[in-house]
Amino acid sequence: DTKMSTAKVATKNACMSVNQVKEICKLFSMDDDKLEYAKYAYDYCTEKDKYYLVGDIFSFSDNTEELNRFLEGK
């Protein structure tokens, strides 16, 4: 919980690249946490056209598919 809240606060006033989002996602051990952060960070990413690449960090394809569904809705 602390790791997630700290990551969100750090992201809130930032302009991030896809690689930066991926690196922060890798700090979380659980795919669910990675997915939560990836969805949150989307609005702060300057490379929205490449955001699908964030899906590479997930261990399970279900989470990659969930991120892709999220992106389709944007």
FIPAPA-88497 format. One record per atom (N, C-alpha, C, O, CB): x, y, z; residue in three letters. Coordinates in steps of 0.02 Angstrom, whole numbers, plus 50000, padded with zeros to 5 digits. Glycine has a CB too. Example, Ala and Ser with C-alpha at 12.3 -4.5 7.8 and 13.67 -1.06 7.14 Angstrom:
BEGIN
506604971650390ALA506154977550390ALA506604983550390ALA507124983450423ALA505654977650452ALA506424988850354SER506844994750357SER506455000250394SER506705005750402SER507044997050286SER
END
This chain:
BEGIN
500414994050000ASP500005000050000ASP500435006350000ASP500295011049964ASP499535000050061ASP500955006350041THR501395012150044THR501765013049978THR501855018649954THR501895011450102THR501995007549949LYS502355007949885LYS501905010849831LYS502125014949791LYS502605000949865LYS501265008749830MET500795011149779MET500655018549790MET500665022349742MET500145007049782MET500515020549850SER500355027649863SER500955032049848SER500875037549821SER500135028649935SER501555029749864THR502155033649848THR502255034249773THR502425039649748THR502775030349880THR502145028849737ALA502215029049664ALA501715033749633ALA501885037549587ALA502135021949634ALA501105033649658LYS500585038049631LYS500735045449645LYS500635049749602LYS499905036249659LYS500975046949704VAL501145053849721VAL501725056249678VAL501725061849654VAL501335054449796VAL502225051949668ALA502795053849626ALA502595054949554ALA502905058949519ALA503335048449630ALA502095051449531THR501875051749462THR501415057749449THR501395060449394THR501515045349442THR501055059749499LYS500515064649492LYS500735071049456LYS500345073749416LYS500245066449559LYS501315073449468ASN501545079749438ASN502095078649387ASN502505083149375ASN501785084549492ASN502105072749357ALA502655071049311ALA502395070049240ALA501805068649228ALA503015064849335ALA502855070649193CYS502745068649124CYS503215062749113CYS503825063549114CYS502885074649072CYS502935056949102MET503335050849101MET503355047649033MET502895048348992MET503075045949152MET503895043949020SER503955039948959SER503685032948974SER503575031149032SER504695039648934SER503565029148922VAL503355022248929VAL503875018248970VAL503685014349013VAL503245018948861VAL504505019348955ASN505025015748992ASN505025017449066ASN505145013049108ASN505705017248962ASN504895023649083GLN504865025449154GLN504275022049188GLN504335019749245GLN504805033149161GLN503705021849155VAL503115018349183VAL503285010949193VAL503115008149245VAL502505019149136VAL503605007849144LYS503785000749150LYS504254999649209LYS504174994749246LYS504104998349085LYS504735003949218GLU505215003149273GLU504865003749341GLU505024999949387GLU505775008449268GLU504405008249347ILE504045008849411ILE503595002749420ILE503555000149476ILE503605015449412ILE503275000449368CYS502854994449374CYS503264988449399CYS503014984449437CYS502544992749306CYS503884988049378LYS504314982449397LYS504464982449472LYS504684977349499LYS504954982649358LYS504344988049506LEU504464988349578LEU503934984449617LEU504034982749676LEU504474995549601LEU503374983049585PHE502834979349617PHE502904971949602PHE503054969949546PHE502144981949594PHE502804967749652SER502874960549643SER502254957349615SER502294952249580SER503054957249708SER501684960149628MET501044957149606MET500814960349541MET500834966549534MET500504957949660MET500584956249494ASP500334958849430ASP499744963549440ASP499674968349402ASP500134953049385ASP499324962149489ASP498744966449501ASP498964973549519ASP498664978449497ASP498304963549557ASP499494974049558ASP499764980649576ASP500074984049515ASP500004990049506ASP500274980049633ASP500424980149475LYS500714982949414LYS500174985649368LYS500244991049340LYS501124977549376LYS499624981949362LEU499064984049320LEU498734990349348LEU498584995049310LEU498544978449314LEU498624990549412GLU498324996549443GLU498755002649430GLU498505007949410GLU498244995449519GLU499405002049440TYR499845007749429TYR499875009549354TYR499865015549337TYR500555006149454TYR499905004649311ALA499935005949238ALA499325009949215ALA499375014549175ALA499994999349199ALA498745008049241LYS498135011749223LYS498155018949250LYS497965023649216LYS497505008149251LYS498395019649311TYR498445026249342TYR498935030649303TYR498795036549291TYR498675025649415TYR499495027949284ALA500035031849253ALA499875033849181ALA500215038349154ALA500675027849255ALA499395030749150TYR499235032249080TYR499145039749068TYR499415042449020TYR498615028549058TYR498775042949110ASP498635050149102ASP499255054549108ASP499245060249086ASP498125052449153ASP499785051849136TYR500395055749147TYR500955053849097TYR501515056349103TYR500645054649217TYR500795049549050CYS501285047349002CYS501265051648939CYS500725053148913CYS501175039948984CYS501845053448914THR501885057648854THR501895053548790THR501865056348735THR502495062048858THR501945046948797GLU501985042548739GLU501375037948735GLU501445031748735GLU502635038448741GLU500785040748732LYS500185036748733LYS500145032048673LYS499845026648678LYS499575041248734LYS500445033948617ASP500445029648558ASP500855023248567ASP500765018448529ASP500705033548498ASP501295023148617LYS501715017348631LYS501515013848696LYS501865009348719LYS502445019448633LYS500975016048727TYR500805013548794TYR500685006048796TYR500765002948849TYR500205017248820TYR500475003248741TYR500364995948738TYR500994992148758TYR500944986348780TYR500144993848668TYR501584995148750LEU502214991848768LEU502274990548844LEU502664986348865LEU502794996048745LEU501884994148883VAL501884992948956VAL501654985848970VAL501854982949021VAL501434998148992VAL501264982948927GLY501014976148936GLY501564970948941GLY501444965348964GLY500554974348881GLY502164972648918ASP502734967948920ASP502934966048991ASP503254960949001ASP503324970948884ASP502754970049040ILE503004968949108ILE502584963749147ILE502784961649201ILE503014975549146ILE502004961849120PHE501574957349157PHE501784950049150PHE502034947949098PHE500854958149133PHE501694946249204SER501854939149204SER501294935149171SER501414929849143SER501974936749275SER500684937749175PHE500104934049150PHE499774937849093PHE499684943849096PHE499594932849206PHE499584934149041SER499284937348982SER498614940548997SER498414945248963SER499204932248927SER498264938049048ASP497614941049067ASP497704948449084ASP497284952549068ASP497304937249127ASP498254950049117ASN498374957049137ASN498554961249076ASN498364967149073ASN498924957349189ASN498914958449030THR499074962048968THR498424963448930THR498334968848903THR499564957948924THR497984958448927GLU497344959348894GLU496914964648929GLU496584968548896GLU496964952648891GLU496934964648995GLU496554969749032GLU496824976749018GLU496424981349010GLU496594968249108GLU497474977549014LEU497764983948998LEU497554986048927LEU497394991848915LEU498534983749004LEU497574981348880ASN497364982848812ASN496634985048808ASN496464989648771ASN497484976848767ASN496204981748847ARG495504983848849ARG495434990948877ARG495044994948853ARG495084978948893ARG495824992248929PHE495844999048958PHE496055004148906PHE495745009448900PHE496314999249018PHE496565002548868LEU496815007148817LEU496315008148760LEU496275013648732LEU497475004648789LEU495945002948743GLU495435003548690GLU494895008448711GLU494595011748669GLU495124996748675GLU494765009048775GLY494255013548801GLY494495020748806GLY494095025248821GLY494035011248868GLY495125022048793LYS495405028848799LYS495365032548735LYS495575038348732LYS496115028648822LYS
END
